[in-house]
């Protein structure tokens, strides 16, 4: 099953690309591919909602993510919290650059 949600950024505040999620649900894991700009203007509910649907372990694939600001980190933290509430896990895959370093730091500090 594949589901795609596209959320356009608020063009008044950002000239970035739209934030898009594509989900793939298999028998043992749900993969959420994120692309574009995961920022303050992206709807954090979109990412967190995928964690509540099936109770499957979640993998968030960030290979096509262009940009992530503090709002994006908040989205990831909210999605992980939602996954924990549904007794499942959320794993980040293919994070790159500054986003990967900051996510690793947050994880090491126990903030993510």
N, C-alpha and C positions, 0 to 999 in steps of 0.2 A: 504494500500500500504506500503510495506516495502522496504527500500533501504539500503544497507550496503556498506560502503567505508572503506577500510583498507589502512593505510599509515604506511609504515615501517619506523622506526627511522633511522637516520644516524648512522650506527653501528661503525663508526670511533669515534664518540663522546659519544655514550651512549650504555649501555648494557641493557637498559630497554625493556619493552614489547612494541609491536606495538600499535599505536593509532588507535582505531576502532570506527566508529560511525554507529549506526543503527537507522533509522528513522521509525516512525509509524505515518501516517497521518490519522487522524479521521475527522469527519465533523466539529469539533469545535476547535481542537488543534493539533499541530504537536509536537511529542515527539522525542527528539534526545537523545539516550542513548550513552554515551561516555564510553570507556573502555581503559585500558592500560595507557600509559604515554602521557599526554597532555603537551608537552614541546616545547622548542625552535625549535626542529627539526620536529615537527608535522606541517602539512600544515594548517595554520590558515584559508585559503580560504575554506577548507572543512566544518568547522563549520559555518562560516558566510554565505556560499552559501545556507544552509538550511533555512535561515531566509528570503531569497529573493523570494523563489519559489512560495509560495501560499498566503502570507499575513495573515496566521493564527497565533494566539498566539503560541509561542514556549516554550516548557519546556525542559530544558537540564537536564537529569537525570545523576547524577555523582556517582551513587551507585557502579559502577564497575571501577571507576577511581583509578588507582594505585598511580599516581604521577602527580603533576602539578607544573611547575616552572614559571618564569616570562613570558615565551613565552605562556604558557597556560592561564595566566591571560590576556595577550594581546589578545588571541583568543576570550576569553569570552567578553572582552570589545568591540572588533571588531564586534562580532556577535550581541551584544546588540545594537550597533550603527546602524548596517545594519537593524535590526528589526525596530528600531525607524524610519529610513528613509522610510521604507515600512509601516509605521503607524500601527505597531503591537508591541507586548511586548515579552520579553524574561525573563523567570523565571528559577532560579536554583533550582533543587530538589536533595535531598539526598547527599549534599556535606558533607564530613567528615573531621575530624581532622584539620590539619594546613590549608588545602585548604579552609575549611568552615570558619575558623576564619579570614583568610586574605580576602576572598570575602566579608564577613560581614563588615570588617573594610573599605574596598574600597567603599562599598555601602554607609556606614554611612558618609564617607567623600565626597560623590558625585562623585567619580572617576570611578564608574562602571556603 
